[in-house]
Amino acid sequence: MPKHHAWVGDMNGRDASSLRVVLLILGALAMSPSNAQAQGAGLGAAGELVDPDTLRVCADPSNMPFTDQSGQGFENKLAELVARKTGRKS
């Protein structure tokens, strides 16, 4: 009679094998370095190019009434308001 582990319970052979494969994959993922760590370590001087006191938004320079290059669109105005309320430059 095969020995059953408490965490496997009444699984058949295929279910137990599938569980082992999933656990191996999860273990490998847990031990691999994350993308965030890899990207953060390689920033160097480029990380200093971003001013944390300035709110930066992405906008189409010619999409009135939403945005325009001169800052007259209502999304431009919303970005200025958010910057002012959060104590940042726009």
FIKOLZA-1660 file (N, C-alpha, C; in steps of 0.1 Angstrom, whole numbers, plus 5000, padded with zeros to 4 digits):
% residues 90
   i   px   py   pz ch aa at
   1 5008 4988 5000  A  M  N
   1 5000 5000 5000  A  M CA
   1 5009 5012 5000  A  M  C
   2 5006 5022 4991  A  P  N
   2 5015 5034 4990  A  P CA
   2 5013 5043 5003  A  P  C
   3 5023 5050 5006  A  K  N
   3 5023 5059 5017  A  K CA
   3 5016 5072 5013  A  K  C
   4 5007 5077 5021  A  H  N
   4 5000 5089 5018  A  H CA
   4 5005 5100 5027  A  H  C
   5 5008 5112 5022  A  H  N
   5 5012 5123 5030  A  H CA
   5 4999 5130 5034  A  H  C
   6 5000 5137 5046  A  A  N
   6 4988 5143 5051  A  A CA
   6 4983 5154 5042  A  A  C
   7 4992 5161 5035  A  W  N
   7 4987 5173 5027  A  W CA
   7 4982 5168 5013  A  W  C
   8 4985 5156 5009  A  V  N
   8 4981 5151 4997  A  V CA
   8 4967 5145 4998  A  V  C
   9 4964 5139 5010  A  G  N
   9 4950 5134 5012  A  G CA
   9 4947 5122 5003  A  G  C
  10 4935 5122 4997  A  D  N
  10 4931 5111 4989  A  D CA
  10 4933 5113 4974  A  D  C
  11 4943 5121 4970  A  M  N
  11 4945 5124 4956  A  M CA
  11 4950 5111 4949  A  M  C
  12 4946 5110 4936  A  N  N
  12 4952 5099 4929  A  N CA
  12 4966 5103 4924  A  N  C
  13 4972 5094 4917  A  G  N
  13 4986 5096 4913  A  G CA
  13 4988 5108 4903  A  G  C
  14 4979 5110 4894  A  R  N
  14 4980 5122 4885  A  R CA
  14 4978 5135 4892  A  R  C
  15 4968 5136 4901  A  D  N
  15 4966 5148 4909  A  D CA
  15 4978 5151 4917  A  D  C
  16 4984 5141 4923  A  A  N
  16 4995 5144 4932  A  A CA
  16 5007 5149 4923  A  A  C
  17 5009 5143 4911  A  S  N
  17 5020 5147 4903  A  S CA
  17 5018 5161 4898  A  S  C
  18 5005 5165 4895  A  S  N
  18 5002 5178 4891  A  S CA
  18 5005 5188 4902  A  S  C
  19 5002 5184 4914  A  L  N
  19 5004 5193 4925  A  L CA
  19 5019 5195 4927  A  L  C
  20 5027 5184 4926  A  R  N
  20 5041 5186 4927  A  R CA
  20 5047 5195 4916  A  R  C
  21 5042 5194 4904  A  V  N
  21 5047 5203 4893  A  V CA
  21 5044 5217 4897  A  V  C
  22 5032 5220 4901  A  V  N
  22 5028 5234 4905  A  V CA
  22 5036 5239 4916  A  V  C
  23 5039 5231 4926  A  L  N
  23 5047 5235 4937  A  L CA
  23 5062 5237 4933  A  L  C
  24 5067 5229 4924  A  L  N
  24 5080 5232 4919  A  L CA
  24 5081 5245 4911  A  L  C
  25 5071 5248 4903  A  I  N
  25 5071 5260 4895  A  I CA
  25 5070 5272 4905  A  I  C
  26 5061 5271 4915  A  L  N
  26 5060 5282 4924  A  L CA
  26 5073 5284 4932  A  L  C
  27 5079 5273 4936  A  G  N
  27 5092 5275 4942  A  G CA
  27 5103 5281 4934  A  G  C
  28 5103 5277 4921  A  A  N
  28 5113 5284 4912  A  A CA
  28 5110 5298 4910  A  A  C
  29 5097 5302 4909  A  L  N
  29 5094 5316 4908  A  L CA
  29 5097 5324 4920  A  L  C
  30 5095 5318 4932  A  A  N
  30 5098 5325 4944  A  A CA
  30 5113 5327 4946  A  A  C
  31 5122 5318 4940  A  M  N
  31 5136 5320 4942  A  M CA
  31 5142 5329 4931  A  M  C
  32 5135 5331 4920  A  S  N
  32 5140 5339 4909  A  S CA
  32 5140 5354 4913  A  S  C
  33 5149 5362 4908  A  P  N
  33 5149 5376 4911  A  P CA
  33 5137 5383 4904  A  P  C
  34 5131 5392 4910  A  S  N
  34 5119 5399 4904  A  S CA
  34 5124 5409 4894  A  S  C
  35 5115 5413 4885  A  N  N
  35 5118 5423 4875  A  N CA
  35 5120 5437 4882  A  N  C
  36 5113 5440 4892  A  A  N
  36 5114 5453 4899  A  A CA
  36 5128 5454 4905  A  A  C
  37 5133 5444 4911  A  Q  N
  37 5146 5444 4917  A  Q CA
  37 5157 5446 4906  A  Q  C
  38 5155 5439 4895  A  A  N
  38 5165 5440 4884  A  A CA
  38 5165 5454 4878  A  A  C
  39 5153 5460 4876  A  Q  N
  39 5153 5473 4870  A  Q CA
  39 5158 5484 4880  A  Q  C
  40 5154 5483 4892  A  G  N
  40 5158 5492 4902  A  G CA
  40 5173 5493 4904  A  G  C
  41 5180 5482 4903  A  A  N
  41 5194 5481 4905  A  A CA
  41 5202 5488 4894  A  A  C
  42 5196 5488 4882  A  G  N
  42 5204 5493 4870  A  G CA
  42 5201 5507 4867  A  G  C
  43 5193 5514 4875  A  L  N
  43 5190 5528 4871  A  L CA
  43 5201 5537 4872  A  L  C
  44 5209 5537 4882  A  G  N
  44 5221 5546 4883  A  G CA
  44 5217 5560 4882  A  G  C
  45 5224 5568 4874  A  A  N
  45 5222 5582 4872  A  A CA
  45 5209 5585 4866  A  A  C
  46 5203 5576 4858  A  A  N
  46 5190 5579 4852  A  A CA
  46 5179 5580 4862  A  A  C
  47 5180 5574 4874  A  G  N
  47 5170 5576 4884  A  G CA
  47 5170 5590 4889  A  G  C
  48 5180 5598 4888  A  E  N
  48 5181 5612 4893  A  E CA
  48 5175 5621 4883  A  E  C
  49 5172 5617 4871  A  L  N
  49 5166 5626 4861  A  L CA
  49 5152 5629 4863  A  L  C
  50 5145 5622 4872  A  V  N
  50 5131 5624 4875  A  V CA
  50 5130 5632 4888  A  V  C
  51 5123 5644 4887  A  D  N
  51 5121 5652 4898  A  D CA
  51 5109 5648 4906  A  D  C
  52 5110 5643 4918  A  P  N
  52 5099 5638 4926  A  P CA
  52 5089 5649 4930  A  P  C
  53 5093 5661 4929  A  D  N
  53 5085 5673 4933  A  D CA
  53 5076 5678 4921  A  D  C
  54 5078 5672 4909  A  T  N
  54 5071 5676 4897  A  T CA
  54 5061 5666 4893  A  T  C
  55 5048 5670 4891  A  L  N
  55 5038 5660 4886  A  L CA
  55 5040 5660 4871  A  L  C
  56 5042 5648 4865  A  R  N
  56 5043 5647 4851  A  R CA
  56 5032 5639 4846  A  R  C
  57 5025 5644 4835  A  V  N
  57 5014 5636 4829  A  V CA
  57 5017 5635 4814  A  V  C
  58 5011 5625 4808  A  C  N
  58 5012 5623 4794  A  C CA
  58 5000 5628 4787  A  C  C
  59 5001 5636 4776  A  A  N
  59 4989 5642 4770  A  A CA
  59 4992 5644 4755  A  A  C
  60 4982 5643 4747  A  D  N
  60 4983 5646 4733  A  D CA
  60 4984 5662 4731  A  D  C
  61 4994 5667 4724  A  P  N
  61 4995 5681 4722  A  P CA
  61 4985 5688 4714  A  P  C
  62 4976 5681 4707  A  S  N
  62 4966 5687 4698  A  S CA
  62 4953 5679 4699  A  S  C
  63 4947 5678 4710  A  N  N
  63 4935 5670 4712  A  N CA
  63 4924 5679 4720  A  N  C
  64 4922 5691 4715  A  M  N
  64 4912 5699 4721  A  M CA
  64 4898 5693 4721  A  M  C
  65 4890 5694 4730  A  P  N
  65 4891 5702 4742  A  P CA
  65 4898 5696 4754  A  P  C
  66 4903 5684 4752  A  F  N
  66 4910 5677 4763  A  F CA
  66 4923 5682 4766  A  F  C
  67 4932 5683 4757  A  T  N
  67 4946 5688 4759  A  T CA
  67 4951 5695 4747  A  T  C
  68 4960 5704 4749  A  D  N
  68 4967 5711 4738  A  D CA
  68 4981 5715 4743  A  D  C
  69 4989 5719 4734  A  Q  N
  69 5003 5722 4737  A  Q CA
  69 5005 5734 4746  A  Q  C
  70 4995 5744 4745  A  S  N
  70 4996 5756 4753  A  S CA
  70 4990 5754 4767  A  S  C
  71 4984 5742 4770  A  G  N
  71 4979 5740 4783  A  G CA
  71 4965 5745 4785  A  G  C
  72 4957 5747 4775  A  Q  N
  72 4944 5753 4776  A  Q CA
  72 4933 5742 4777  A  Q  C
  73 4936 5729 4775  A  G  N
  73 4926 5719 4776  A  G CA
  73 4922 5716 4790  A  G  C
  74 4910 5710 4792  A  F  N
  74 4905 5708 4805  A  F CA
  74 4913 5697 4813  A  F  C
  75 4919 5687 4805  A  E  N
  75 4928 5678 4812  A  E CA
  75 4941 5684 4817  A  E  C
  76 4946 5694 4809  A  N  N
  76 4957 5702 4814  A  N CA
  76 4954 5709 4827  A  N  C
  77 4942 5715 4827  A  K  N
  77 4938 5722 4839  A  K CA
  77 4936 5713 4851  A  K  C
  78 4931 5701 4849  A  L  N
  78 4930 5691 4859  A  L CA
  78 4944 5687 4864  A  L  C
  79 4953 5685 4856  A  A  N
  79 4967 5681 4860  A  A CA
  79 4973 5692 4868  A  A  C
  80 4971 5705 4865  A  E  N
  80 4976 5716 4873  A  E CA
  80 4969 5716 4886  A  E  C
  81 4956 5714 4887  A  L  N
  81 4949 5713 4900  A  L CA
  81 4954 5702 4909  A  L  C
  82 4956 5690 4903  A  V  N
  82 4961 5679 4911  A  V CA
  82 4975 5682 4916  A  V  C
  83 4984 5688 4908  A  A  N
  83 4997 5692 4912  A  A CA
  83 4997 5702 4923  A  A  C
  84 4988 5712 4922  A  R  N
  84 4987 5722 4932  A  R CA
  84 4982 5716 4946  A  R  C
  85 4972 5707 4945  A  K  N
  85 4966 5701 4957  A  K CA
  85 4976 5692 4964  A  K  C
  86 4985 5686 4956  A  T  N
  86 4994 5676 4962  A  T CA
  86 5008 5683 4965  A  T  C
  87 5009 5696 4963  A  G  N
  87 5021 5703 4966  A  G CA
  87 5032 5701 4957  A  G  C
  88 5029 5698 4944  A  R  N
  88 5039 5696 4934  A  R CA
  88 5039 5707 4923  A  R  C
  89 5050 5708 4916  A  K  N
  89 5050 5717 4904  A  K CA
  89 5044 5709 4893  A  K  C
  90 5039 5717 4883  A  S  N
  90 5033 5711 4871  A  S CA
  90 5040 5715 4859  A  S  C
% end
